[in-house]
Amino acid sequence: MKFATRLIHGGQTVDPLTGALGIPIYQTSTFRQRSLDTFGRYDYARSDNPTREAVEEAIAQLEGGTRGFAFASGMAAITSTLLIFSAGDHLVVCDDVYGGTYRALTGVFSRLGIASTFVDATDPAAIEAAIRPETRGIYLETPSNPLLKVTDLRAVAGMARSRGIVTLVDNTFMTPYLQRPLELGCDIVLHSGTKFLSGHSDVICGFAVVTDSELGNRIRYIQNGFGAILGPQDSFLAQRGLKTLKVRMDQAQQSAVRIADWLAGHGRVRAVHYPGLAQHPGHSVHMAQADGPGAVLSFELDSYETTRRLLEGAELPAFAVSLGGVESIISYPAKMSHAAVPPEERKRKGITDTLVRLSVGLEDPDDLIADMARAMGEG
């Protein structure tokens, strides 16, 4: 089956008990057992729930993995998965990683004795130079948040595998429709399922997917032990959202290409960060490992005043935290997604006070362009 068909017909899509076209919401905390000698498939909903199991199976299949795990948020997925590492381990991390991940690594995992080195992951040589004898993981985003930097996943995965290092990739921006890191040799894929996977700005959820059974067992142990699991109602909504992923991404990406081209020629825009533009430094690498540039871009404006006018004056894109909804969302990384990063670090990473991130939704692109042009003032 092709991807669009698998979204609808792959995994558990029909309730085996009633034939309902969708797995029901099993809103229960526990399951009755009938034998002291043999427990049933389900015993306690923190460990397993049929509704959660259905969406876990769906995301694993779409990413080309063997096991998927659903968590209460994207950060719950990321931090739970990072607990496969132990005190004394070292991680190499892409430089402009999401602010919540940066906060967890520098403020929590560092206290547990897990060290991180942040490098420019667009340069495989920089990653290789940062590897130590105690390095156990390489953590990547590609394209990265918020500067849309591109990492060569095949090159890094090969480098890591030859050294017994686990490669983790946050695939939130691309989704398995546009990029499948496991097929490129990576070990773990992570998602904020809140974003494009669910797609309607009404669910908080996260996912991890693996192919290796031993890694899967380790993450499963942590998921059950820490209990940051996705509830049945949100599991149902996330699976519902998945079914329209392709049509949503196709439309949003098509609009994003148009908007990026328009921004690149606007007099008040100093730079546009979007791998769909031929002038993007990672364009060729990205298009060799992904099936499209996605629907998220960022751009730098000519002044703080223009930035404020756009953020406060645009009517169609919501000035808000998050991305990946049916509505366009415009955000300000310095005070939103990367507020946890110290100002001097943000400056070093290139996250300036005039940087804006735009997640393009399903509105008509002409309307979005006209609205942003009015808010910025023609230039």
ZITA-V299804 format. One line per field, one symbol per residue. ss: DSSP state (H for helix, E for strand, L for the rest). Layout:
ss: ???
//
This chain:
ss: LLHHHHHHHLLLLLLLLLLLLLLLLLLLLELLLLLLLLLLLLLELLLLLHHHHHHHHHHHHHHLLLEEEEELLHHHHHHHHHLLLLLLLEEEEELLLLHHHHHHHHHHHLLLLLEEEEELLLLHHHHHHHLLLLEEEEEEELLLLLLLLLLLHHHHHHHHHLLLLEEEEELLLLHHHHLLHHHHLLLEEEEELLLLLLLLLLLLLEEEEELLHHHHHHHHHHHHHHLLELLHHHHHHHHHHHLLHHHHHHHHHHHHHHHHHHHHLLLLEEEEELLLLLLLLLHHHHHHHLLLLLLEEEEEELLHHHHHHHHHHLLLLEELLLLLLLLLEEELLLLLLLLLLLHHHHHHHLLLLLEEEEELLLLLHHHHHHHHHHHHLLL
//
